[in-house]
């Protein structure tokens, strides 16, 4: 198939593009490089540096489907600059969907987020649970899901949204590289690399076994494989939603301990007050995608995720 990967110069998009190429597909990456990296575009993929609002010119060349990763994704920034998130995440996607319709492209896999659920009433979270996002980032992604449902019903679009929390690990040379790093594992590894003195742990008095928050993690290679399965599952007139998660999660302390084990570094921690709005446990159930699409994580062990991320981080540039 001939496929367009928006945001394919980013962490997850680059891994998906690489796996698509390995499966023999023809891949074009579209990315404005506002947060992505040109050297993350996999060899063998065509590259167009442009915004998703300019996707129409590319799609007119004829494509079978779109895998959509281009988005603003910092929760804190979304609270400070909500307009940026609404215009980019929702407005940009609406422009992309209109361009797809005009070009006759009727399949899309959307990289959504479990932040659409907000603070859950129970865990693990199911796809049928209420969606009450607590920030503009999650709200803008939920709005895209709503638009996909509408486009499926009105225009026969075949869409699949994948919702997940934390992504970790690396896929060969493709690793996590954010200008502003907010994710736990990369920040812990920065301590081992000598780029930070310690890592902050926000709250140690939660109602969890060790007092620290529990979060879901999925290996980037497993996540990418889910996108390939979702591509095959796109059905005209349907919008499917699947969660991706471990079903159990890992505490902040567990993550720090595994990073210490993998890196051999003591990794000092700094205990900080709880952050407002941080639930004790955020874990998603992936039973539906396992049952319907046969997805099963091959790298479910936290140690594997950390080890792959560490190996990629310590490779010479």
Secondary structure as UniProt FT lines:
FT   STRAND          2..6
FT   TURN            7..9
FT   HELIX           11..22
FT   TURN            23..24
FT   STRAND          26..31
FT   HELIX           38..40
FT   TURN            43..44
FT   STRAND          46..49
FT   HELIX           52..54
FT   HELIX           55..59
FT   TURN            60..61
FT   STRAND          65..68
FT   HELIX           75..80
FT   HELIX           82..85
FT   HELIX           86..91
FT   HELIX           92..103
FT   STRAND          107..111
FT   HELIX           114..117
FT   TURN            127..128
FT   HELIX           136..155
FT   STRAND          158..164
FT   STRAND          166..168
FT   TURN            172..173
FT   HELIX           184..192
FT   TURN            193..194
FT   STRAND          199..202
FT   TURN            209..210
FT   STRAND          214..215
FT   STRAND          217..219
FT   HELIX           220..233
FT   TURN            236..237
FT   STRAND          239..244
FT   STRAND          250..251
FT   HELIX           252..263
FT   STRAND          269..272
FT   TURN            276..277
FT   STRAND          281..282
FT   HELIX           287..293
FT   HELIX           302..313
//
